[in-house]
Amino acid sequence: MQATVSEVAVVAAPRDTGASAVSWAAIIGGALAAAAVTLILMALGAGLGFASISPWSYANPSATTVGVMAVVWLLVTQWLSSAFGGYLAGRLRKRWAGLHADESTFRDTAHGVLAWALATLLVFGLLSVAASTAAGVAATAGAAAAGGGAVAAASMPPAGGPAAGPGAGVSSGIPYLTDGLFRADHPVTTPPELRAEAGRILLTATQDSGVSDPDKTYLAQQIAATTGVDQATAKKRVDDAIAQVQKTVAELKQKADQARKAASAAAFATAFSLLIGAFIAGAAGALGGHHRDDYAIPLAT
């Protein structure tokens, strides 16, 4: 019998060199470039915004227009800075011999995204430091008015009283309403205690329960006795003052709700722009790696 010899093909398995697939030098370089471009564009956007608004003009853009312009500029900032930083991270990343094209594209994309993430953290860190510094300067400047603020606070109800909650914003208007309650066509002397009591009664209009009927009757009696007007006129003054307080509270609630909606829209716009930035950075990183492989001298294998 003739012996047959079978040929066995031996395929060498890929060898793990233990080298990391992450090139931090390229990531840091791309992140620094992206952060710098972001700060430049933010400063440019702030300059354009201030240039389009005048404190002496009534023809300024509306708040909605300004908000839309800010969102558009935020998207433009993320687009340009992420594309620049991601492209640099992908273009500057090291090449490996014998690496599959799909794996190379994935690594370049990952480097672009990592550069974007690091740049985002750097920008937010710098903005947080700047905001803290500005808040400290404002607090130092406001300390000079602390004496006057303490005097004004002494005339207000204690914390947790009727002025707490929605009524806190109408406290400054209470003295004027109190003056209207005790106004007369002849000189009268109103005890400070009575004015303070009237102010506290008016502040109860900011609560859900409103001013009670006994308080309304008592306040109208005090007004009539002090100013000499008839009871019907005094009652009308009380009702008008209470209506003014409730109207002010409703306006403050409306403004607070508008501010809440604006803050919510700004948060969603920021999140969307950041997602756009991450996508653009990854795509730019892949493009940079593609150009690197096309234009660089092939590595010897």
DRENKOL-593837 format. One line per field, with one value per residue: residue in three letters; x, y, z of N, C-alpha, C in turn. Coordinates in pm, whole numbers. Example, Ala and Ser with C-alpha at 12.3 -4.5 7.8 and 13.67 -1.06 7.14 Angstrom:
% DRENKOL-593837
r c(Ala Ser)
n_px c(1319 1285)
n_py c(-569 -225)
n_pz c(780 708)
ca_px c(1230 1367)
ca_py c(-450 -106)
ca_pz c(780 714)
c_px c(1320 1290)
c_py c(-330 3)
c_pz c(780 787)
END
This chain:
% DRENKOL-593837
r c(Met Gln Ala Thr Val Ser Glu Val Ala Val Val Ala Ala Pro Arg Asp Thr Gly Ala Ser Ala Val Ser Trp Ala Ala Ile Ile Gly Gly Ala Leu Ala Ala Ala Ala Val Thr Leu Ile Leu Met Ala Leu Gly Ala Gly Leu Gly Phe Ala Ser Ile Ser Pro Trp Ser Tyr Ala Asn Pro Ser Ala Thr Thr Val Gly Val Met Ala Val Val Trp Leu Leu Val Thr Gln Trp Leu Ser Ser Ala Phe Gly Gly Tyr Leu Ala Gly Arg Leu Arg Lys Arg Trp Ala Gly Leu His Ala Asp Glu Ser Thr Phe Arg Asp Thr Ala His Gly Val Leu Ala Trp Ala Leu Ala Thr Leu Leu Val Phe Gly Leu Leu Ser Val Ala Ala Ser Thr Ala Ala Gly Val Ala Ala Thr Ala Gly Ala Ala Ala Ala Gly Gly Gly Ala Val Ala Ala Ala Ser Met Pro Pro Ala Gly Gly Pro Ala Ala Gly Pro Gly Ala Gly Val Ser Ser Gly Ile Pro Tyr Leu Thr Asp Gly Leu Phe Arg Ala Asp His Pro Val Thr Thr Pro Pro Glu Leu Arg Ala Glu Ala Gly Arg Ile Leu Leu Thr Ala Thr Gln Asp Ser Gly Val Ser Asp Pro Asp Lys Thr Tyr Leu Ala Gln Gln Ile Ala Ala Thr Thr Gly Val Asp Gln Ala Thr Ala Lys Lys Arg Val Asp Asp Ala Ile Ala Gln Val Gln Lys Thr Val Ala Glu Leu Lys Gln Lys Ala Asp Gln Ala Arg Lys Ala Ala Ser Ala Ala Ala Phe Ala Thr Ala Phe Ser Leu Leu Ile Gly Ala Phe Ile Ala Gly Ala Ala Gly Ala Leu Gly Gly His His Arg Asp Asp Tyr Ala Ile Pro Leu Ala Thr)
n_px c(84 35 150 -21 33 -95 -151 -121 -252 -130 -250 -160 -251 -390 -169 -162 -37 -49 -57 -224 -528 -597 -506 -391 -256 -339 -611 -616 -496 -690 -909 -827 -808 -1077 -1201 -1087 -1182 -1454 -1470 -1391 -1598 -1815 -1756 -1765 -2035 -2160 -2075 -2201 -2464 -2492 -2443 -2669 -2870 -3010 -3011 -3157 -3346 -3672 -3719 -3602 -3510 -3750 -3791 -3829 -3718 -3450 -3391 -3418 -3214 -2995 -3001 -2957 -2700 -2564 -2583 -2433 -2186 -2125 -2116 -1900 -1676 -1667 -1630 -1379 -1207 -1254 -1166 -892 -816 -864 -696 -442 -401 -222 -105 -160 6 -127 -392 -740 -957 -1216 -1190 -999 -1145 -1342 -1186 -1083 -1322 -1400 -1193 -1245 -1493 -1412 -1238 -1421 -1577 -1389 -1327 -1576 -1605 -1391 -1470 -1712 -1608 -1440 -1635 -1785 -1602 -1567 -1827 -1851 -1655 -1761 -1995 -1885 -1766 -1995 -2124 -1947 -1964 -2229 -2231 -2192 -2437 -2564 -2637 -2853 -3025 -3075 -3221 -3449 -3539 -3614 -3862 -4026 -4244 -4167 -3962 -4132 -4381 -4676 -4556 -4403 -4342 -4548 -4612 -4382 -4276 -4441 -4409 -4267 -4446 -4645 -4628 -4701 -4965 -5076 -5053 -5246 -5476 -5513 -5538 -5643 -5848 -5769 -5523 -5409 -5318 -5171 -5120 -4807 -4817 -5072 -5055 -4861 -5001 -5212 -5066 -4982 -5226 -5303 -5109 -5195 -5359 -5210 -5211 -5370 -5614 -5687 -5791 -5964 -6315 -6370 -6124 -6129 -6352 -6264 -6037 -6155 -6309 -6110 -5990 -6201 -6239 -5997 -5950 -6192 -6369 -6670 -6816 -6865 -6694 -6450 -6456 -6449 -6193 -6039 -6113 -6018 -5742 -5681 -5747 -5551 -5319 -5362 -5365 -5101 -4966 -5060 -4943 -4672 -4659 -4714 -4489 -4292 -4362 -4318 -4041 -3968 -4045 -3876 -3626 -3647 -3666 -3414 -3250 -3317 -3237 -2963 -2887 -2954 -2782 -2537 -2549 -2551 -2295 -2135 -2189 -2095 -1826 -1739 -1782 -1610 -1368 -1344 -1323 -1085 -905 -931 -820 -564 -472 -476 -294 -59 268 282 298 558 507)
n_py c(-120 220 492 780 1122 1370 1712 1971 2282 2554 2817 3124 3265 3585 3802 3935 4233 4374 4648 4955 5054 5314 5638 5871 6110 6211 6240 6429 6645 6695 6755 6988 7162 7165 7273 7527 7638 7635 7824 8052 8080 8109 8352 8514 8481 8596 8860 8928 8904 9105 9322 9334 9423 9700 9901 10133 10126 10053 9870 9621 9273 9014 8810 8545 8538 8597 8373 8163 8235 8201 7924 7830 7931 7790 7530 7565 7624 7383 7214 7311 7319 7055 6913 7010 6939 6658 6574 6634 6459 6208 6222 6252 6020 5719 5480 5131 4839 4601 4622 4582 4751 4822 4808 5005 5231 5230 5278 5531 5679 5646 5783 6043 6089 6064 6279 6486 6449 6502 6768 6886 6853 7012 7269 7310 7300 7529 7728 7696 7773 8040 8135 8101 8277 8521 8526 8552 8806 8961 8914 9035 9301 9348 9342 9593 9709 9589 9697 9874 9682 9528 9705 9733 9471 9446 9563 9385 9093 8806 8525 8253 8346 8525 8641 8450 8221 8260 8522 8659 8815 9037 9193 9432 9609 9645 9862 10086 10022 10023 10294 10393 10289 10435 10695 11035 11332 11525 11618 11335 11119 10817 10540 10371 10101 10025 10053 9857 9631 9636 9590 9326 9195 9236 9084 8827 8781 8661 8396 8072 8058 8323 8658 8669 8717 8841 8977 9154 9312 9419 9566 9753 9894 10014 10179 10353 10472 10605 10772 10898 10842 10694 10371 10210 10317 10266 9987 9935 10029 9838 9602 9667 9689 9428 9293 9399 9295 9018 9017 9090 8869 8669 8755 8726 8449 8370 8473 8322 8068 8099 8137 7886 7722 7828 7760 7482 7440 7539 7350 7113 7193 7225 6961 6834 6967 6882 6609 6621 6728 6515 6320 6449 6481 6213 6133 6313 6230 5973 6053 6199 5991 5837 6010 6020 5756 5751 5942 5905 5748 5408 5157 4929 4583)
n_pz c(0 -72 106 208 233 423 381 606 672 836 1015 1125 1429 1516 1681 2004 2091 2321 2328 2383 2228 2232 2163 2348 2319 2070 2126 2336 2206 2001 2167 2303 2085 2000 2228 2235 1993 2054 2268 2131 1940 2112 2236 2009 1939 2166 2133 1889 1972 2174 2012 1855 2016 2181 2471 2466 2275 2142 1953 1972 1919 1992 2292 2222 1964 2020 2177 1988 1810 1979 2022 1761 1717 1913 1812 1576 1689 1825 1605 1440 1619 1716 1478 1401 1620 1633 1379 1392 1600 1483 1258 1366 1505 1588 1348 1280 1175 950 1030 1013 781 868 1147 1186 1107 1306 1537 1479 1474 1742 1869 1783 1914 2182 2200 2166 2400 2606 2545 2589 2868 2950 2861 3003 3260 3261 3219 3453 3650 3573 3615 3893 3981 3888 4040 4294 4277 4239 4482 4658 4576 4635 4908 5008 5014 5220 5466 5412 5309 5534 5692 5533 5539 5801 5817 5695 5699 5909 5804 5655 5718 5611 5387 5266 4992 4698 4758 4819 4618 4601 4817 4813 4701 4884 5082 4922 4849 5103 5168 4991 5105 5343 5260 5260 5222 5391 5637 5811 6080 6081 6281 6297 6368 6285 6007 5952 6034 5851 5617 5661 5657 5391 5264 5311 5100 4907 4957 4913 5043 5069 5176 5476 5552 5809 5845 5629 5698 5942 5860 5687 5870 6028 5841 5777 6026 6060 5835 5791 5586 5442 5525 5300 5105 5227 5231 4956 4895 5029 4890 4631 4679 4757 4522 4354 4469 4426 4147 4093 4200 4027 3787 3852 3887 3626 3492 3620 3531 3259 3266 3360 3143 2949 3056 3048 2769 2696 2819 2679 2423 2463 2527 2284 2107 2206 2153 1874 1842 1938 1742 1508 1576 1589 1320 1193 1301 1185 918 928 993 763 568 673 633 357 270 406 427 341 596 667 650)
ca_px c(0 106 112 -54 73 -191 -91 -194 -224 -123 -284 -111 -354 -346 -92 -194 87 -69 -58 -358 -581 -630 -395 -432 -196 -428 -737 -595 -476 -818 -995 -783 -847 -1221 -1235 -1047 -1278 -1580 -1461 -1387 -1731 -1903 -1727 -1818 -2181 -2198 -2055 -2308 -2589 -2494 -2448 -2803 -2966 -2979 -3095 -3232 -3436 -3791 -3731 -3514 -3573 -3826 -3721 -3834 -3620 -3317 -3372 -3395 -3080 -2898 -2999 -2891 -2557 -2511 -2566 -2320 -2064 -2097 -2083 -1767 -1572 -1658 -1570 -1235 -1137 -1262 -1080 -753 -793 -853 -583 -317 -390 -120 -147 -110 26 -213 -521 -850 -1008 -1332 -1141 -934 -1251 -1404 -1096 -1079 -1448 -1395 -1102 -1317 -1592 -1341 -1189 -1538 -1615 -1292 -1344 -1699 -1575 -1304 -1546 -1803 -1528 -1400 -1754 -1823 -1508 -1598 -1953 -1824 -1582 -1855 -2084 -1810 -1753 -2127 -2152 -1864 -2020 -2358 -2215 -2197 -2577 -2621 -2700 -2985 -3109 -3117 -3327 -3571 -3587 -3675 -4001 -4100 -4283 -4062 -3961 -4233 -4507 -4757 -4479 -4333 -4407 -4573 -4625 -4254 -4248 -4530 -4385 -4219 -4556 -4741 -4634 -4778 -5107 -5117 -5073 -5374 -5586 -5530 -5531 -5758 -5841 -5722 -5412 -5442 -5204 -5196 -5019 -4726 -4862 -5190 -5008 -4796 -5106 -5282 -4980 -4985 -5357 -5300 -5023 -5268 -5423 -5123 -5233 -5484 -5738 -5720 -5820 -6091 -6416 -6348 -6011 -6174 -6439 -6183 -5952 -6241 -6347 -5995 -5973 -6308 -6217 -5876 -5957 -6321 -6454 -6779 -6782 -6867 -6569 -6340 -6462 -6404 -6047 -5985 -6133 -5928 -5605 -5669 -5746 -5420 -5222 -5385 -5322 -4954 -4926 -5086 -4840 -4546 -4667 -4702 -4349 -4216 -4391 -4246 -3899 -3952 -4050 -3754 -3516 -3665 -3628 -3269 -3188 -3335 -3153 -2824 -2867 -2957 -2660 -2427 -2559 -2504 -2150 -2074 -2198 -2006 -1688 -1709 -1771 -1488 -1256 -1332 -1273 -943 -830 -929 -719 -432 -433 -460 -181 64 349 241 389 611 447)
ca_py c(0 347 583 918 1227 1483 1842 2048 2426 2617 2960 3193 3347 3722 3814 4054 4300 4437 4794 5012 5108 5454 5731 5986 6233 6262 6279 6554 6750 6728 6816 7126 7241 7182 7366 7663 7684 7660 7951 8160 8097 8160 8495 8578 8483 8696 8991 8952 8922 9238 9423 9340 9471 9831 9928 10257 10108 9972 9780 9507 9143 8957 8707 8422 8549 8586 8234 8082 8268 8140 7779 7809 7954 7678 7418 7598 7612 7241 7154 7348 7280 6908 6868 7043 6855 6517 6548 6630 6337 6094 6239 6240 5891 5628 5372 4998 4754 4483 4646 4581 4885 4849 4833 5135 5332 5234 5344 5674 5735 5651 5891 6169 6102 6088 6418 6571 6436 6573 6910 6929 6865 7128 7393 7325 7334 7670 7812 7689 7857 8179 8171 8113 8402 8632 8529 8607 8950 9021 8910 9136 9432 9362 9355 9734 9746 9502 9776 9915 9564 9486 9796 9698 9340 9459 9604 9279 8985 8706 8414 8153 8412 8544 8684 8338 8164 8353 8660 8724 8912 9153 9264 9568 9695 9657 9997 10177 9990 10069 10439 10417 10255 10537 10827 11120 11467 11614 11553 11235 11049 10673 10474 10273 9964 9998 10033 9726 9530 9636 9523 9181 9146 9232 8974 8700 8763 8579 8256 8012 8088 8463 8737 8628 8823 8922 9067 9261 9402 9491 9663 9862 9976 10094 10283 10451 10547 10687 10872 10967 10804 10606 10230 10156 10358 10192 9847 9933 10040 9708 9508 9705 9656 9282 9255 9435 9195 8892 9035 9086 8730 8595 8792 8664 8306 8355 8493 8206 7956 8126 8109 7740 7668 7868 7678 7347 7443 7555 7222 7021 7240 7193 6817 6802 7017 6796 6485 6654 6742 6382 6255 6517 6450 6077 6130 6384 6143 5871 6119 6228 5866 5799 6093 5978 5632 5775 6030 5867 5644 5277 5094 4799 4473)
ca_pz c(0 -78 216 166 330 422 409 706 663 967 1009 1245 1495 1541 1804 2083 2134 2451 2316 2391 2103 2256 2150 2428 2267 1966 2188 2409 2107 1941 2268 2325 1968 2002 2337 2194 1892 2125 2339 2030 1882 2216 2249 1890 1950 2264 2072 1792 2045 2234 1906 1796 2117 2237 2588 2446 2161 2162 1838 1991 1891 2103 2368 2143 1856 2081 2216 1868 1760 2069 1995 1631 1733 1991 1718 1489 1770 1844 1474 1394 1714 1719 1352 1401 1717 1596 1263 1438 1678 1391 1166 1439 1574 1536 1259 1313 1057 942 1094 917 753 954 1283 1184 1105 1439 1632 1448 1521 1888 1908 1765 2021 2308 2197 2193 2541 2688 2519 2657 3010 2970 2843 3115 3377 3252 3240 3594 3724 3542 3682 4036 4000 3870 4155 4407 4258 4263 4625 4724 4546 4703 5053 5045 5034 5321 5571 5365 5297 5668 5735 5460 5584 5933 5802 5630 5789 5927 5708 5684 5741 5490 5270 5205 4876 4587 4803 4842 4513 4608 4943 4787 4662 4993 5139 4835 4864 5236 5157 4927 5195 5446 5199 5293 5166 5496 5708 5912 6138 6089 6362 6221 6396 6203 5870 5945 6042 5722 5521 5686 5610 5245 5220 5314 4970 4823 4990 4844 5115 5052 5295 5536 5565 5929 5824 5539 5774 6041 5791 5639 5986 6068 5738 5793 6150 6051 5727 5792 5473 5482 5528 5164 5038 5289 5184 4817 4896 5068 4779 4522 4717 4752 4380 4299 4518 4355 4008 4091 4222 3903 3690 3893 3857 3482 3455 3668 3442 3135 3292 3368 3007 2879 3107 2994 2627 2688 2855 2566 2313 2497 2512 2141 2044 2247 2075 1740 1850 1948 1611 1415 1615 1546 1174 1155 1334 1080 797 948 980 621 501 722 566 214 238 477 364 395 690 626 725)
c_px c(87 57 87 -19 -25 -120 -181 -153 -231 -146 -241 -222 -301 -279 -126 -65 74 -73 -203 -400 -614 -503 -433 -372 -286 -559 -722 -575 -606 -911 -956 -822 -997 -1264 -1201 -1145 -1413 -1579 -1460 -1526 -1831 -1882 -1781 -1970 -2230 -2182 -2163 -2442 -2600 -2503 -2587 -2908 -2918 -3069 -3182 -3335 -3555 -3811 -3637 -3586 -3645 -3744 -3719 -3730 -3478 -3289 -3343 -3255 -2973 -2887 -2927 -2741 -2491 -2489 -2447 -2188 -2026 -2052 -1938 -1657 -1555 -1595 -1420 -1158 -1139 -1173 -933 -724 -779 -732 -449 -301 -285 -184 -88 -99 -70 -349 -630 -907 -1127 -1288 -1073 -1038 -1318 -1316 -1087 -1208 -1448 -1303 -1168 -1418 -1524 -1285 -1303 -1576 -1519 -1304 -1468 -1676 -1487 -1382 -1641 -1728 -1485 -1519 -1798 -1732 -1538 -1726 -1933 -1750 -1674 -1950 -2014 -1793 -1886 -2161 -2072 -1919 -2151 -2347 -2222 -2339 -2643 -2691 -2839 -3079 -3159 -3229 -3458 -3628 -3655 -3822 -4087 -4141 -4173 -4074 -4060 -4369 -4582 -4677 -4408 -4411 -4432 -4579 -4495 -4224 -4334 -4504 -4343 -4332 -4659 -4742 -4714 -4927 -5159 -5139 -5208 -5492 -5616 -5516 -5659 -5739 -5802 -5611 -5462 -5314 -5240 -5086 -4938 -4771 -4982 -5151 -4942 -4899 -5183 -5199 -4981 -5118 -5359 -5215 -5093 -5344 -5339 -5141 -5357 -5616 -5781 -5744 -5957 -6186 -6400 -6231 -6050 -6259 -6359 -6100 -6035 -6284 -6232 -5971 -6077 -6285 -6098 -5892 -6088 -6410 -6564 -6736 -6778 -6739 -6450 -6337 -6414 -6252 -5983 -5996 -6039 -5783 -5582 -5663 -5612 -5313 -5238 -5344 -5170 -4903 -4947 -4982 -4706 -4546 -4652 -4559 -4263 -4238 -4321 -4096 -3873 -3952 -3924 -3634 -3524 -3623 -3478 -3197 -3198 -3246 -3006 -2795 -2864 -2829 -2539 -2429 -2512 -2352 -2079 -2076 -2100 -1860 -1649 -1691 -1644 -1364 -1234 -1278 -1124 -857 -823 -826 -578 -384 -408 -330 -52 138 311 347 435 552 544)
c_py c(124 438 723 1014 1343 1611 1922 2195 2486 2767 3025 3282 3487 3734 3946 4114 4364 4589 4843 5068 5256 5538 5861 6117 6296 6311 6414 6670 6793 6798 6961 7215 7267 7281 7509 7720 7716 7794 8069 8187 8149 8311 8571 8588 8585 8837 9025 8977 9060 9348 9438 9394 9605 9857 10052 10244 10021 9871 9661 9377 9091 8849 8575 8424 8534 8441 8143 8108 8204 7990 7750 7828 7844 7556 7442 7581 7466 7176 7184 7299 7128 6854 6893 6953 6708 6484 6541 6502 6216 6103 6215 6106 5803 5525 5241 4916 4635 4500 4652 4722 4920 4881 4969 5248 5344 5308 5494 5744 5749 5762 6028 6193 6131 6230 6515 6568 6514 6724 6964 6947 6986 7258 7415 7358 7480 7763 7811 7776 8005 8224 8187 8242 8523 8642 8585 8756 9021 9022 9014 9276 9454 9376 9500 9779 9663 9580 9821 9798 9515 9574 9762 9566 9350 9497 9497 9173 8883 8595 8308 8212 8430 8582 8570 8286 8268 8498 8731 8832 9037 9236 9408 9662 9717 9797 10095 10150 10034 10220 10471 10388 10370 10678 10906 11258 11570 11543 11457 11171 10903 10607 10374 10130 9926 9975 9895 9614 9521 9567 9372 9121 9136 9116 8839 8676 8679 8431 8205 8047 8233 8534 8698 8747 8904 9020 9184 9363 9485 9599 9781 9952 10067 10208 10394 10537 10642 10800 10950 10935 10711 10460 10169 10192 10282 10047 9837 9946 9906 9608 9540 9667 9505 9234 9287 9337 9064 8901 9027 8944 8648 8627 8729 8514 8281 8372 8376 8086 7974 8098 7959 7677 7705 7785 7535 7340 7457 7425 7122 7062 7209 7046 6777 6847 6931 6663 6507 6665 6608 6311 6317 6484 6310 6068 6201 6303 6034 5931 6151 6103 5817 5880 6055 5854 5653 5848 5991 5758 5509 5222 4960 4690 4357)
c_pz c(0 34 159 277 316 461 503 695 802 951 1139 1301 1517 1677 1874 2135 2270 2446 2318 2257 2115 2248 2221 2379 2160 2026 2259 2312 2041 2039 2293 2207 1967 2111 2299 2091 1957 2195 2242 1975 1986 2236 2128 1895 2052 2208 1972 1862 2108 2128 1846 1891 2170 2358 2571 2335 2200 2049 1849 1955 2015 2174 2292 2031 1909 2121 2098 1811 1847 2044 1864 1643 1815 1902 1625 1564 1789 1713 1436 1489 1719 1592 1351 1496 1681 1478 1305 1514 1587 1302 1237 1511 1508 1443 1307 1185 1064 1007 987 901 841 1096 1290 1185 1241 1539 1605 1494 1673 1937 1890 1875 2154 2313 2224 2340 2631 2668 2589 2806 3038 2961 2960 3243 3377 3275 3385 3678 3699 3611 3831 4067 3989 3988 4279 4398 4286 4411 4700 4699 4619 4852 5098 5073 5143 5431 5533 5351 5432 5720 5665 5507 5719 5925 5738 5732 5799 5825 5751 5710 5612 5368 5201 5086 4768 4631 4824 4739 4519 4733 4919 4750 4772 5055 5055 4846 5000 5237 5094 5017 5293 5389 5228 5232 5270 5571 5815 5961 6156 6172 6279 6245 6309 6057 5854 5949 5910 5615 5537 5639 5457 5194 5226 5183 4876 4850 4918 4911 5100 5185 5349 5547 5693 5913 5733 5616 5873 5973 5739 5754 6029 5967 5756 5918 6138 5950 5727 5673 5523 5467 5388 5089 5095 5242 5039 4809 4931 4953 4663 4553 4711 4608 4316 4342 4443 4208 3997 4109 4096 3797 3723 3864 3706 3435 3500 3578 3308 3151 3300 3228 2928 2925 3055 2847 2610 2721 2741 2448 2338 2478 2364 2072 2082 2173 1932 1738 1857 1813 1512 1447 1571 1396 1127 1189 1231 950 810 938 837 544 546 649 416 182 305 398 424 488 634 712 732)
END
